[in-house]
Amino acid sequence: MTKTRTPIHPQDNPSEKWIEWSLLVATAVSAGAILAIFLLLFYFCLPLFTWIRLSQVLSWHWQPVAGNFGILPMCAGSLALSILALVLAFPPAIGICSLVHVLSRGFFSRFLLALIHFMTSIPTVIIGFVSVFVLVPRLREWLAAGSGFSLITAALTLSVLILPTIVLVFHARLERLDPLLRLTAEAMGFTPIQQMRYVLLPAASRGLTAAAVLGFGRAIGDTLISLMLAGNAAQFPGSIFASIRTLTAHIALVLATDSQSMAYQSVFASGLFLFLIMGAFNFIIQKSGQKTGDRQHEKII
């Protein structure tokens, strides 16, 4: 007579239960912190929810002396700067990952990854400081448009800042792919570029989505680059050579000079808008990434 063994489920392991509960607690704390931040911003924005004050804040003019406290130019500036920096950084990031994974192996790829890791350790103020004395005069001389402190200057610098984040997130996703995908692609006679284009990129589409979300969040949340290089002009970005002001720079500038007036209250509205913009972008990118990933998965199958 043979004895049958009772299968051991993960729930029966005490250590795995502790890990599961720890992750659950961490998730709950994170969600609670996000909700608390939103409620705090919403509470301090309550005095603005009158028709007169709301019309003052939701306008295209920032003229505190004249009683205009519109933050819409800063919202447009934040979106323009973040999206432009993401557009500038995304193709080089995909190129670096392609170079590391399929086009080059060995010492060069390890050196390139080490360089990307080193870039994450450079303080933001150092990057901005170098751009002020190197990039700004060059753009002022070459483009002959404005003072050099402009949207394009800040976007170029910010793209360098968010490049390591995009590269490392997408690189981690590519490393987790099934090695059989590579072997199958090589067996079918795909060139390295075809492997990346037709096999690895579709399989890692969700990694691209995560990289885009984190890169955009890093860009829209940065303060020093926009404060040092964008010109801080509270106006709609009519061109890439125009000076702009972002929401983060606006918050820093107002808090440094005011703590009582309507301008101070507009800071909380700026924070709330920043919170909502990032949340909406995260939601849209994730939904579109899931649909794209599902379609590409069906094509691969």
Sequence and secondary structure as in RCSB ss.txt:
>XXXX:A:sequence
MTKTRTPIHPQDNPSEKWIEWSLLVATAVSAGAILAIFLLLFYFCLPLFTWIRLSQVLSWHWQPVAGNFGILPMC
AGSLALSILALVLAFPPAIGICSLVHVLSRGFFSRFLLALIHFMTSIPTVIIGFVSVFVLVPRLREWLAAGSGFS
LITAALTLSVLILPTIVLVFHARLERLDPLLRLTAEAMGFTPIQQMRYVLLPAASRGLTAAAVLGFGRAIGDTLI
SLMLAGNAAQFPGSIFASIRTLTAHIALVLATDSQSMAYQSVFASGLFLFLIMGAFNFIIQKSGQKTGDRQHEKI
I
>XXXX:A:secstr
         GGG HHHHHHHHHHHHHHHHHHHHHHHHHHHHHHHHGGG SHHHHHHHSSS EEGGGTEE  HHHH
HHHHHHHHHHHHHHHHHHHHHHHIIIII  THHHHHHHHHHHHHHTS HHHHHHHHHHHHHHHHHHHH  SSS S
HHHHHHHHHHHHHHHHHHHHHHHHHTS HHHHHHHHHTT  HHHHIIIIIHHHTHHHHHHHHHHHHHHHHT  HH
HHHHSB   S   STTS B  HHHHHHHHHTT SSSHHHHHHHHHHHHHHHHHHHHHHHHHHHHHHHHHHHHHHH
 
